[in-house]
Structures are given as structure tokens and as C-alpha cells.
Amino acid sequence: METAKLHNQVISIHRYNTVIIGAGAAGMNCGVHLYEFMSDKGVGDAQQRIAVVTGGLRLGASRMSGSDKQTYYKMGTSPSVSDSAQDFAKSLTAAGCCHRDTALAEAIGSLREFYHLIQAGVPFPHDGAGSYIGYKTDHDPYERATSAGPKTSRFMSECLQKQLERYGVPIFDHMEVARLITCGDGEDRRIAAVVAIDKNMLARDTYGINVFYCANLVLAAGGPGELYETSVYPKGQLGIHGIAFKAGLAGENLTESQFGLASTKFRWNVSGTYMQAIPRIFSTGADGGDEREFLADFFPTMAKMATNIFLKGYQWPFDPQRIENLQSSLIDVLVFNETQKGRRIFMDFRNNPVPCRGMEDFDINKLEPEAYEYLKKTGAFQPTPIERLEHMNPPAIDIYKENGIDLYSEPLEIAVCAQHNNGGFAVDKWWQSNIKRTFVIGEMAGTHGVKRPGGSALNAGQTGGLRAAEFIVNACGAELPDYSAGQAEIERQLGDFVIALDAYADLSGLDPQKVIADIQHRMTASAGHVRRPDDARSALREALELYRNIEERGFKLQKPREIVTAIQAEHLALTSLAYLKAVVTLLEQGGGSRGSHLVLAQDGMEIHPDVKDKTTGEVLRFKPENETLRNSILRLEYDSEAPDLFRCRNVELRKAPSQDKAFEPAWRDFREGKIYDG
Ligand SMILES: Cc1cc2nc3c(=O)[nH]c(=O)nc-3n(C[C@H](O)[C@H](O)[C@H](O)COP(=O)(O)OP(=O)(O)OC[C@H]3O[C@@H](n4cnc5c(N)ncnc54)[C@H](O)[C@@H]3O)c2cc1C
């Protein structure tokens, strides 16, 4: 490591062939593959050419998030049901807005990566014959899902980390990424370096600036979790979307965030057996008093209500196409409706659903066939939900216990929360972004369409990392970076960065914590699972005004550590602007309700005769999906000259490559490295 002095700051300088930002399941896996591909190519010191840089090894969705049995969706491994990559890719692209070449690559790489995880030590269950057992998840026509329990993604990132450490690849922890430094123009434009603040080094006179030069960059910093007020993303999961937009990366499908029911005191997804145990769901006033069985007002019978609670287990994400005619997503609408009145919602595992207004009592034998047969098959006919949950999945109870919540004795507060973004940054079939030699993987990559089978996020993160690593080593090479021709440009940007940090302390600017809270409130209110065109437009105007305000006034900091919060507030403000611009553009294109969001419209379809606007008292109606938009993807790029700072356009879906070459010519292409062309 070298050091350099810039504007009174001592800067630590590192040089690697490839820098990976993010230490979640995706980033760690890519690091392992990079090391293995480089070593296989004869690079003797591969561990000195790769580095992982992260804001927190213990942070991020992979480490901190999960559900009753967190799902990994892979190609079928059943010994009796056949599956194919093309069928798998069809499931990924079924709801539209999904490039077919990345979907096919996710399918083809699926089993290779699944077995790679098993080799790394992830305890996916198999039977006595060695078959990996599967089950059905949302949007999954086969039983392709599997799980290593509530903490699947945590096991994945931990096992891969151990492997990376065995290989000796350095991991730089506590590094808040603050800037991407670019050089060159047009096709030659590259991201030359990552600037990070070492949070352990921050003091009154030093910002702890580290500069990581890289020939290749892999962005694996996860989703923009802190964008939302009502969120099940783990606290502190910010991502670096604003920073990446500013460096010139293009976003795709940003409108397609996923929302669903989750617990809020301890942020955890309540899908699967939590719902299949059929707990009582009730609301209270803000102070916890005045309990009400609010769902019962909207369902004609107990059997219908209880079956819908059950179905939420594997129809977890809020889905506007599952509202009409008393389907399971009506529950998300009713939960939201109730919270809009200032009330709180709880799941109570001690009691079965409670009837009201002449509804019959809960009777497991009267459930509709889908729920009844499942519970019968799993032997879950115990008298109370907690006993059924204990029978089906005791680790699902333990995880709450570990986090200070006893489901045997207390109800669990829930809300409709933001959980995942199907969109992200545009990548090609090797997960290379629109800037050459910068790759995007994991949740940061926008490879999912409008809907995705539950569990496919983890599969995509692994297969994307494999593809990026293979391409880097075989098509880009393992050399260290040399940006001597662009050094002046790089130093100018580094200097500007230090000046910007100095200015934070001087200006009587904004409070960064308040800025973040404002962004979160606006995003949940106007870009969540319920959207209204006028409201989204005014949210976009406010977001632009906030960003301009930050540019003009900067931040006022009380302590040196707040520099990190200020950096985060600035790029989160740009991220929020990007997301709102995409939301407004899609609404203007007549997008309608799709994926995991509902678009309200006065001339639309009735949600339910008793679901009304809280201010006007009128029945709420929604606009159905505009299916013609399934064949294109909304793409968005930062443009400092554009009125809203972003430009949007629709791009066509890419086709899957044809695979009809005979073995010998395909083998020659492989030997000659032609597979990496185009
Ligand atoms: C409650 C919940 C349940 C889920 N269940 C499932 C499921 O069952 N199946 C499924 O497929 N998916 C599920 N997901 C989604 C899935 O967990 C994530 O998409 C996936 O783990 C993301 O992995 P990643 O490696 O891309 O990012 P992450 O695991 O989020 O890692 C991001 C990394 O980047 C670092 N980082 C972030 N911001 C910065 C910054 N500003 N500076 C420096 N470093 C930074 C973080 O510290 C971390 O190391 C779930 C998500 C949640 C929230």
C-alpha cells in the first residue's frame, strides 16, 4: 500500500486487478471464482490481485435477512421430475420486462452454482439417496426451491467468506464507498478507482480516505434498502446506486420493487410457514389498545379468510393481480388500509383467526382444499397456530427468540414492507455494465423482470458472479491497473472530493439525518406498493428540490463521524430521484398495476366495496396492467443537463442466444476464446 498527500489529507492507495464492492453472498462468490479462474490460468499470486471492499462484513441483506425458510431457487434436482434450462428461463421471463440472454445464463449456471455452494459448506438438505429436496414458491410452477433454513443467505456468505480467507484474498471492512473515479470518454470510459472512507480512521483532521485503483470493478453492494421508511431490508443497507448513476451506469426496471408482509421490530419476512400456520391477524390503536379483527369485515366466511392467510405463505409478495375476487393480496391491501388509519397490525400465533359479525368459528376441517390438503400432508392439524408452526418449522420460532421476541407469549407487529428491487443496473450476458470492465452482480444488477420466482434473487447473485469472474479472467486479463495516461483527470476528481468534504464542515447546510428521514418518508408514501400519478409527480419535484438544495447548501455536521451520514444522504437523494423519475415515467406510459405495485385510478377496477379513500370516502379503484409494456424495459441514465437530472427510454428485450452449434466448432470457439466476443 502506498500513501499520498492531497489537500492536507494522507490518502492510502491500493492497486488491484479487480475490486469487488460488497461482501454479501454475491460479492463473496465472485471473489472465490475470480481467485479460482486466475489460479487455473497459472496466475501464482491471484490473492494479491483481488480485493473485497465493504462498508460492513456483518451488514447487508445476505447476512442479516431471511424468512421462515429462506429460499434458494435453482433448476430442479428431483430424481423423478425433469427440468431444463430453457424451461427455467421461461419461468424467469414469464411476466415480461426481462432480457432472455441473462435469464438463460441464470438457468444454465444454476446447478453449477448450487453445487459450488454445497462444496463451500452450505447445508442444503438432501435425502438418504442424495437428492436435494425441493418445494414450491411464489411464481414457481415446479418444485425448484430449496432452503438451508431461515438463514440461507447468511450461510452462503459466511461459507464463501471462509473460502476467500483460505485463499488469502484481502477483505477491507468498515469502508464506506463514497465516489467512483472515472477516466476516458465514450467507449474508452472506465471506472478507474473506488474512493472509500475508512470509518475506523475518521477523526477531526482526517477523513480516512482510501483509493482502490482497479483494472476491473465488480459492484455487489446490494439493494437500496435505506430508501424506504417501511422496510424489511436490514438497517444500514444503503447500497451505492446514487454513486453508480453519477459515474454513468444505466439503471433498468427500477420501478419493480417488491413489497410484502414483514415484521418490523425485528426486520424479518413472515412468508411460508408463518402464514401457513394461519395465525390470528388483528389491529390495535397507536397505543396498543382497542383490538379489532379488521380482516373479518372484508371476507364472507372464515374458511375464505383463513385460506387466504394460509396462501400468503407462498403467494408472499404483494401482487395487484391477486386482489380481485377475494384473493390473497387483498390481505396486504387491508393491512395497508388499516395502517393508513393510524392503526398497528399484529400476527398472533397463540390464537386462531377470530370471527366477527356472525362469521363461523375457525375450523381447520373447513379450509379450502389447497390449504387443507397441505396441512394434512404435513400433519399440521394441531389446535393453535404456534403448535402448527412448531410442528412444521421450529427454527422459524427460534429466529425470533434469538432476537428477543417470544412467539409463544407475544404478538408480532407487521407491515407491508419494501424487501427487494427486481430492477437495478443494466448488464449484458456477462454481467458487464454499460461501462466496459465494470460489472454489476447480486441485487444491484437489474436482471429480474416484473415478477420473479421466490428465491431466484439468490440464484441470480451466484450465477452473475460466476459469469463476471469468468469474463474478467478470460477476456480482460489479470494485470494490475495502469491509468498513467489519465492520472491528471483522476487527481482532479480526487481533489474535488476532498474539497467537497471540507466544505461540509463550513456550510450552514442541511442535517444529513433529517435528509435521509425525508427521503424515506417520501419513497414509502409515493413510490411504495400503492402509487398515484399526481402524487408521484409532486414527490419527484420535491426530490429534485432536495437534491438541488444539497448541491447548493451542503451539510452541517456536528461530529466528524457524520461525514459518512452526509455522504450517504447525498447519494441516497440521487437514488431517490432516479427511482421517482422511473416511477413517474412508467405511470405516464400508462404502466398500470403490475409486479408488486398498485396504481390507483378513479376509472379503474374496484378493490373491494369497503376499501375506501380515507379523505374522500370513495371506493378505491386501480388501473390494471398495460401488458404491451412487457416487451420493453425502462432504462434510465444520469444527465446533469436533463430537467430532472435523468433521461429515460424504453429498450427492447434481448433474445436468448441460439445454441445449435455442433460440438467441434463450439469447442474451437471455446479454445480460441471466441465465446467472449460480442
Ligand atoms: C427479509 C428478506 C428476505 C429475503 N428472502 C429471500 C429469499 O428467500 N430468497 C431470495 O432469493 N432472496 C431473498 N431476499 C433477497 C436477497 O436476500 C438479497 O437480494 C441478496 O441477499 C442480496 O445479496 P447481495 O450480495 O447482492 O447484497 P447484500 O447481501 O445486501 O450485500 C451488500 C454488501 O454491500 C455492502 N455495502 C452496501 N452499501 C455499501 C456502501 N455504501 N459502502 C460500502 N459497502 C456497502 C454491505 O455492507 C454488504 O457487504 C430477501 C431479502 C430480505 C430483505
The ligand as an SDF file (V2000), in Angstrom:
LIG
                    3D

 53 58  0  0  0  0  0  0  0  0999 V2000
  -36.2000  -10.0330    4.6320 C   0  0  0  0  0  0  0  0  0  0  0  0
  -35.6400  -10.5260    3.3300 C   0  0  0  0  0  0  0  0  0  0  0  0
  -35.8880  -11.8280    2.9220 C   0  0  0  0  0  0  0  0  0  0  0  0
  -35.3760  -12.2880    1.7180 C   0  0  0  0  0  0  0  0  0  0  0  0
  -35.6260  -13.5660    1.3120 N   0  0  0  0  0  0  0  0  0  0  0  0
  -35.1360  -14.0200    0.1520 C   0  0  0  0  0  0  0  0  0  0  0  0
  -35.3420  -15.3630   -0.2620 C   0  0  0  0  0  0  0  0  0  0  0  0
  -35.9850  -16.1580    0.4320 O   0  0  0  0  0  0  0  0  0  0  0  0
  -34.7900  -15.7600   -1.4330 N   0  0  0  0  0  0  0  0  0  0  0  0
  -34.0760  -14.9290   -2.2450 C   0  0  0  0  0  0  0  0  0  0  0  0
  -33.6150  -15.3410   -3.3160 O   0  0  0  0  0  0  0  0  0  0  0  0
  -33.8620  -13.6420   -1.8680 N   0  0  0  0  0  0  0  0  0  0  0  0
  -34.3560  -13.1850   -0.7050 C   0  0  0  0  0  0  0  0  0  0  0  0
  -34.1230  -11.8880   -0.3300 N   0  0  0  0  0  0  0  0  0  0  0  0
  -33.2700  -11.0530   -1.1830 C   0  0  0  0  0  0  0  0  0  0  0  0
  -31.7930  -11.4540   -1.0120 C   0  0  0  0  0  0  0  0  0  0  0  0
  -31.5530  -11.7550    0.3490 O   0  0  0  0  0  0  0  0  0  0  0  0
  -30.8710  -10.3270   -1.4540 C   0  0  0  0  0  0  0  0  0  0  0  0
  -31.2490   -9.8810   -2.7390 O   0  0  0  0  0  0  0  0  0  0  0  0
  -29.4380  -10.8200   -1.5130 C   0  0  0  0  0  0  0  0  0  0  0  0
  -29.0300  -11.3700   -0.2790 O   0  0  0  0  0  0  0  0  0  0  0  0
  -28.5290   -9.6590   -1.8930 C   0  0  0  0  0  0  0  0  0  0  0  0
  -27.2050  -10.1270   -1.9070 O   0  0  0  0  0  0  0  0  0  0  0  0
  -26.0570   -9.1640   -2.4050 P   0  0  0  0  0  0  0  0  0  0  0  0
  -24.7890   -9.9220   -2.1930 O   0  0  0  0  0  0  0  0  0  0  0  0
  -26.3670   -8.6520   -3.7430 O   0  0  0  0  0  0  0  0  0  0  0  0
  -26.1350   -7.9000   -1.4130 O   0  0  0  0  0  0  0  0  0  0  0  0
  -26.0860   -7.8170    0.1800 P   0  0  0  0  0  0  0  0  0  0  0  0
  -26.1170   -9.1320    0.8070 O   0  0  0  0  0  0  0  0  0  0  0  0
  -27.1350   -6.8340    0.5680 O   0  0  0  0  0  0  0  0  0  0  0  0
  -24.6590   -7.2210    0.4710 O   0  0  0  0  0  0  0  0  0  0  0  0
  -24.3340   -5.8750    0.1920 C   0  0  0  0  0  0  0  0  0  0  0  0
  -22.9120   -5.6440    0.6050 C   0  0  0  0  0  0  0  0  0  0  0  0
  -22.5370   -4.3300    0.1860 O   0  0  0  0  0  0  0  0  0  0  0  0
  -22.0910   -3.5750    1.2970 C   0  0  0  0  0  0  0  0  0  0  0  0
  -22.4960   -2.1810    1.0990 N   0  0  0  0  0  0  0  0  0  0  0  0
  -23.7440   -1.6980    0.9430 C   0  0  0  0  0  0  0  0  0  0  0  0
  -23.7300   -0.3730    0.8200 N   0  0  0  0  0  0  0  0  0  0  0  0
  -22.4310   -0.0020    0.9120 C   0  0  0  0  0  0  0  0  0  0  0  0
  -21.7610    1.2510    0.8830 C   0  0  0  0  0  0  0  0  0  0  0  0
  -22.4430    2.3950    0.7430 N   0  0  0  0  0  0  0  0  0  0  0  0
  -20.4100    1.2580    1.0200 N   0  0  0  0  0  0  0  0  0  0  0  0
  -19.7150    0.1100    1.1710 C   0  0  0  0  0  0  0  0  0  0  0  0
  -20.2990   -1.1060    1.2050 N   0  0  0  0  0  0  0  0  0  0  0  0
  -21.6360   -1.1460    1.0820 C   0  0  0  0  0  0  0  0  0  0  0  0
  -22.7600   -4.2150    2.5050 C   0  0  0  0  0  0  0  0  0  0  0  0
  -22.0570   -3.9420    3.6870 O   0  0  0  0  0  0  0  0  0  0  0  0
  -22.6930   -5.6930    2.1090 C   0  0  0  0  0  0  0  0  0  0  0  0
  -21.4120   -6.2270    2.3770 O   0  0  0  0  0  0  0  0  0  0  0  0
  -34.6070  -11.4170    0.8830 C   0  0  0  0  0  0  0  0  0  0  0  0
  -34.3490  -10.1120    1.3100 C   0  0  0  0  0  0  0  0  0  0  0  0
  -34.8420   -9.6690    2.5150 C   0  0  0  0  0  0  0  0  0  0  0  0
  -34.5410   -8.2560    2.9410 C   0  0  0  0  0  0  0  0  0  0  0  0
  1  2  1  0
  2  3  1  0
  2 52  2  0
  3  4  2  0
  4  5  1  0
  4 50  1  0
  5  6  2  0
  6  7  1  0
  6 13  1  0
  7  8  2  0
  7  9  1  0
  9 10  1  0
 10 11  2  0
 10 12  1  0
 12 13  2  0
 13 14  1  0
 14 15  1  0
 14 50  1  0
 15 16  1  0
 16 17  1  0
 16 18  1  0
 18 19  1  0
 18 20  1  0
 20 21  1  0
 20 22  1  0
 22 23  1  0
 23 24  1  0
 24 25  2  0
 24 26  1  0
 24 27  1  0
 27 28  1  0
 28 29  2  0
 28 30  1  0
 28 31  1  0
 31 32  1  0
 32 33  1  0
 33 34  1  0
 33 48  1  0
 34 35  1  0
 35 36  1  0
 35 46  1  0
 36 37  1  0
 36 45  1  0
 37 38  2  0
 38 39  1  0
 39 40  1  0
 39 45  2  0
 40 41  1  0
 40 42  2  0
 42 43  1  0
 43 44  2  0
 44 45  1  0
 46 47  1  0
 46 48  1  0
 48 49  1  0
 50 51  2  0
 51 52  1  0
 52 53  1  0
M  END
$$$$
